Amino acid sequence: MSPTITAFANSPDRGRGLARDMRVRWALEEVGQPYNVRLVSFAELKQSDHVARQPFGQIPTYQDGDLTLFESGAIVLHIAQLHPGLLPTDANARARAISWMFAALATVEPPVLELQEAQFAEGDKPWTEQRLPLVKDRIRVRLAELARCLGDADWLDGDFSAGDLMMVHVLLRLAPSGLLDEFPGLAAYCARAKARPAYQRAFAAQLAVFTDSQAI
Ligand code: GTB
């Protein structure tokens, strides 16, 4: 049986691949694991059926047999541990790749989310004009540090790994802000990752959900 993941029935990102089901789709495509998708409306997210799967009423979730997981990081890690292709076999290299997954989620993503909040959730507040440049500068610090780590390499630590997958998906959320373009090495890193056939397949699948929802 293939696992089933959940995704937005009507994603607010309008098929740009920015919602977090995209990470899970991408990981499944990288390892060649077919999957089913259950589309969930905003109302359904907060209903008891879904909350039993995801305590915070969010997507994505992952169900495989009697295992139900939530949190995109935990799901991608599970997929990467279950199948070859996303984590090195050498124990130390594997641990380092997992460090990069955590770095993406715990160190780089928080300021990126702060920017989304400042722009969209609080965009009309009187403090936004003063707050936005501070938030953007905090992101620039992280991007400069990350660009230094990447250097001229294709990927963060050897071959492409779940660490790169997670990091790139976090960085792509910045694309509309223009901040990524200030760091050409990181922009090229993201472009390299997006050119991967597995990314392309995952992107097409989530875009089809949006296209279909528009056709109705
Ligand atoms: N830490 C959790 C994880 O990594 O799985 C966070 C999950 C999460 O935030 N899910 C969001 C959600 O379900 C969707 S991805 N939100 C509904 C809710 O909380 O009620 C976040 C997202 C939303 C929209 C865009 N966008 O429009 O570009 C991008 C990303």
Residues whose N, C-alpha, C, O or C-beta is under 5 A from the ligand:
A	BS01	GTB	P12 D13 L18 A19 R20 F56 G57 Q58 I59 P60 E71 S72 G73
